[in-house]
Amino acid sequence: MTSTSSIVRPGLGAVLLAPAIVFMTVFLILPFLWVFAISFTNQTLLGATATHYEFVGLSNYVRLFDFATFMEPGNFGNAFVITCAFVLASVIGQAGIGFSVALMFLGRKGIVKSVIFTLITLVWILPDVAVAFSWKSVLDYDDGLLNAAAAGLGFNPIDWQIDHPLLSICVFNIWRGTAFSLLLFSAALESLPPSYFENAKVLGASRWAIFFDITLPLVRRHLLSSTLLTTLWTFTLFSPYLITGGGPAFKSEVLSILTYRLAFKEFDFGAGGAIALLVMLLNFVLVTIHLRVQRKEH
């Protein structure tokens, strides 16, 4: 009897992969090569260098790492520190809340769990613009829901977007992205054999012992994956621009907003491309470290 694999034509695999290869080439590889190329030029959006640009070598990178102005507001060093704080807060918040909620509803059924999981997932899949508009109304100084609640408790109103811009975008992103960690951890916890927990309870293990000795080690790989993906997404996230615009005085300007400002507001494609390339290289390093850790665990 002829096997299925023997009747498949040799070129069929290439034909089936062709659409994916074309898509990746057009939307990933070519844009990456273009960004890589312009990061070594003085190309701008307007002016003489828009079409007659020149190769300037590493001058864009040298300008970014000019230590005389490196940490000044609006420059690369300041934006990098703000981005690291934004990423760290987002990763801790999303993973912590997602894991806690998943653990809280482990093994439970019912309408309450379905409603909560549905609402959290809905927040995640809604368009960024709609979610950001809602949050701006919540954070509004005069008529915002947050200040209205604070006034009801006897506190003075706070201009969150002016006085605490970094905190505002961190809370927004945690609220927005917790669903991913929740779904990942919920699936991981539900896949654990119930016999592990039953045997531990029979032997008299406490809840904390079960958590640290059984639950946490078994979901460690999922925790690493969630941390990596959240870090990669947050490093390139542009939605904070919809909340604060990177201000005031660059206090919430993460690297993605700095790249946008340099490339499309100041029309300096070379500097914008250099920052974009550095972020891509940083993400590549993070992925490489993650893969090596995963191999060691195997």
C-alpha positions in Angstrom: 0.0 0.0 0.0 1.4 3.4 -1.0 2.1 5.7 2.0 0.7 9.2 2.0 4.2 10.7 2.1 5.3 8.9 -1.1 2.6 10.5 -3.2 3.3 14.1 -2.1 5.1 15.9 -4.9 8.6 17.2 -3.9 7.8 20.8 -4.7 4.5 20.9 -2.7 6.1 21.9 0.5 7.8 24.9 -1.1 4.5 26.0 -2.7 2.7 25.8 0.6 5.4 27.8 2.4 5.7 30.4 -0.4 2.9 32.8 0.9 4.4 32.8 4.4 7.9 33.4 3.0 6.6 36.3 0.8 4.7 37.8 3.8 7.8 37.6 6.0 10.0 39.1 3.3 7.8 42.0 2.5 6.7 42.9 6.0 9.7 41.8 8.2 12.9 41.3 6.3 12.8 44.2 3.8 11.7 46.8 6.5 14.5 45.5 8.8 17.1 45.9 6.0 15.8 49.4 5.2 16.0 50.5 8.8 19.5 48.9 9.1 20.6 50.9 6.0 19.2 54.3 6.9 20.7 54.1 10.4 24.1 54.7 8.7 22.9 57.7 6.7 21.8 61.3 7.3 18.5 60.7 5.5 15.6 63.0 6.5 12.0 63.3 5.5 12.3 66.8 4.2 15.0 69.0 2.8 18.0 68.2 0.6 19.0 65.0 2.4 15.5 63.5 1.8 16.7 62.3 -1.6 20.4 63.2 -1.7 21.4 61.6 1.6 24.9 60.5 2.4 26.6 57.6 4.2 27.7 58.9 7.7 29.0 55.7 9.2 28.4 55.4 13.0 27.8 59.1 13.6 24.1 58.5 14.4 25.1 55.9 17.1 27.9 58.2 18.4 25.3 61.0 18.7 23.0 58.7 20.7 25.8 57.7 23.1 27.2 61.2 23.6 27.7 61.0 27.4 27.7 64.8 27.7 23.9 64.8 26.9 23.2 61.0 27.3 20.9 61.3 30.4 19.3 64.6 29.6 15.5 64.6 29.1 14.6 63.8 25.5 17.8 61.9 24.8 18.5 58.2 24.4 19.9 57.5 27.9 16.9 59.1 29.7 14.4 57.3 27.4 16.2 53.9 28.0 16.0 54.3 31.8 12.3 55.2 31.5 11.7 52.2 29.2 13.5 49.8 31.6 11.3 51.1 34.5 8.2 50.8 32.4 9.1 47.3 31.3 10.0 46.1 34.8 6.8 47.5 36.3 4.7 46.0 33.5 6.3 42.5 33.7 6.0 42.3 37.5 2.4 43.7 37.5 1.1 41.6 34.6 2.8 38.3 35.7 1.9 38.9 39.4 -1.7 39.7 38.8 -2.2 37.1 36.1 -0.7 34.3 38.1 -2.6 35.3 41.3 -5.9 35.3 39.5 -5.2 32.0 37.7 -4.2 30.4 41.0 -7.3 31.8 42.7 -9.6 30.1 40.2 -7.6 26.9 39.8 -10.0 24.0 39.6 -13.1 26.2 40.0 -16.0 26.3 37.6 -19.0 28.5 37.3 -20.3 31.8 36.0 -18.1 34.0 38.1 -14.9 32.6 36.6 -16.3 32.8 33.1 -17.4 36.4 33.5 -14.0 37.5 35.0 -11.9 35.7 32.4 -14.1 37.1 29.6 -13.8 40.7 30.8 -10.1 40.5 31.3 -9.7 39.0 27.8 -12.0 41.6 26.3 -9.7 44.3 27.7 -6.8 42.6 25.9 -8.4 42.3 22.5 -10.0 45.8 22.3 -8.2 48.3 20.0 -5.5 50.4 21.6 -7.1 53.7 20.7 -10.5 52.8 22.3 -8.8 51.6 25.5 -6.5 54.6 25.7 -9.4 57.0 25.2 -11.2 55.3 28.1 -8.2 55.6 30.3 -7.7 59.2 29.5 -11.2 59.8 30.7 -10.5 57.9 33.9 -7.3 59.9 34.5 -8.8 63.3 33.6 -8.1 65.9 36.3 -11.5 67.7 36.2 -14.0 64.9 35.4 -12.0 61.7 35.7 -13.4 58.7 37.4 -10.3 58.3 39.5 -10.4 61.8 40.9 -14.2 61.6 41.5 -13.6 58.5 43.6 -10.7 60.2 45.4 -12.9 63.2 46.1 -15.6 60.9 47.5 -13.0 59.6 50.0 -11.9 63.1 51.0 -8.7 63.3 49.0 -7.6 66.1 46.8 -7.6 65.6 43.0 -4.4 64.6 41.3 -3.4 65.5 37.7 -2.1 62.0 37.0 -0.9 62.6 33.4 1.1 65.7 34.5 2.3 64.8 38.0 2.7 61.0 37.6 3.0 60.3 33.9 5.2 57.2 34.2 2.9 55.7 36.8 -0.1 56.4 34.6 1.3 54.5 31.6 2.6 51.6 33.8 -0.9 51.1 35.4 -2.5 51.4 32.0 -0.2 48.8 30.5 -0.6 46.4 33.4 -4.4 46.7 33.2 -4.2 46.2 29.4 -1.8 43.3 29.3 -2.6 41.1 32.3 -4.9 38.9 30.2 -2.0 37.3 28.4 -0.3 36.2 31.6 -3.6 35.1 33.1 -4.5 32.9 30.1 -1.0 31.4 29.9 -0.8 30.6 33.7 -4.3 29.4 33.8 -3.6 26.8 31.0 -0.3 25.8 32.7 -2.0 25.3 36.1 -4.9 23.4 34.7 -2.5 21.0 33.0 -0.8 20.0 36.3 -1.7 16.5 37.5 -4.1 16.8 40.5 -2.4 13.8 42.1 0.6 15.9 43.0 -1.5 18.2 45.1 -3.6 15.4 46.6 -0.5 13.5 47.7 1.1 16.6 49.2 -2.1 17.3 51.2 -2.2 13.7 52.5 1.4 14.1 53.6 0.4 17.2 55.6 2.2 19.8 53.4 1.0 23.4 54.0 -0.3 25.6 51.2 2.9 27.6 51.1 4.9 24.4 50.8 2.7 23.1 48.0 3.1 26.5 46.2 6.9 26.8 46.5 7.8 23.1 46.2 5.2 21.9 43.6 3.3 24.6 41.8 6.1 27.2 41.2 8.7 24.7 39.9 6.2 23.1 37.5 5.1 26.4 36.0 8.6 28.0 35.9 9.0 27.5 32.2 5.7 29.2 31.6 6.8 32.1 33.9 10.0 32.5 31.9 8.0 32.5 28.6 5.5 35.0 29.9 8.3 37.3 31.2 10.2 37.1 27.9 7.2 37.8 25.7 5.9 40.6 27.9 9.4 42.2 27.9 9.7 42.0 24.1 6.2 43.5 23.6 6.6 46.2 26.2 10.0 47.4 24.8 8.4 48.2 21.5 5.0 49.3 22.8 3.7 52.6 21.4 0.4 52.8 23.2 1.8 55.0 26.0 1.9 57.8 23.4 -1.9 57.7 23.4 -2.0 58.4 27.1 0.8 61.0 27.7 2.4 61.6 24.4 5.7 61.0 26.0 5.4 64.1 28.2 5.4 66.2 30.1 9.0 67.3 29.6 9.8 63.8 28.3 9.0 62.2 31.7 7.2 59.3 30.0 9.0 59.1 26.7 9.9 55.5 26.2 12.2 54.3 23.3 9.3 53.7 20.9 8.1 57.3 21.4 11.6 58.7 21.1 12.0 56.8 17.8 8.7 58.2 16.5 9.6 61.7 17.6 13.0 61.7 15.9 11.9 60.0 12.7 8.5 61.5 12.1 8.4 64.8 14.0 12.0 65.9 13.7 12.3 64.0 10.4 15.7 62.5 11.3 15.4 59.0 9.8 19.0 58.2 10.5 18.7 58.7 14.3 15.3 57.0 14.4 16.6 54.0 12.5 19.6 53.7 14.8 17.4 53.5 17.9 15.0 51.0 16.2 18.0 48.8 15.3 19.4 49.0 18.9 16.0 47.9 20.3 15.9 45.0 17.8 19.4 43.9 18.8 18.4 44.1 22.5 15.3 42.0 21.9 17.5 39.5 20.0 19.8 39.2 23.0 16.9 38.6 25.3 15.5 35.9 23.1 19.0 34.2 22.8 19.3 34.2 26.6 15.8 32.7 27.0 16.6 29.9 24.5 19.8 29.0 26.3 18.0 28.9 29.6 15.3 26.6 28.1 18.0 24.3 26.7 19.7 24.0 30.0 16.4 23.0 31.7 15.9 20.2 29.1 
